[in-house]
Amino acid sequence: MTTTVTPASATLDTTRSPACLHIAGDWTLANYTALKRS
């Protein structure tokens, strides 16, 4: 399986604890899982 990640805007929300990473784009749980595995 080839995971293609389109450049998207990612912002780190440091006002929360723990910090939350907001990624704007066509991201799914499958994309995130593949990214964590790589």
Residue, then its C-alpha position, 0 to 999 in steps of 0.5 A: m500500500t502506498t500512502t500519499v500525503t498531500p501537503a497540508s497545513a498543520t498547526l500545533d495547539t499548545t493551549r490544550s494539555p496535552a498539545c493537539l496537532h490539527i492537520a487540515g486535509d484529507w486525512t483519515l485514520a488509515n493515513y495516520t496509522a500508516l504514518k505512525r508505522s513508517 
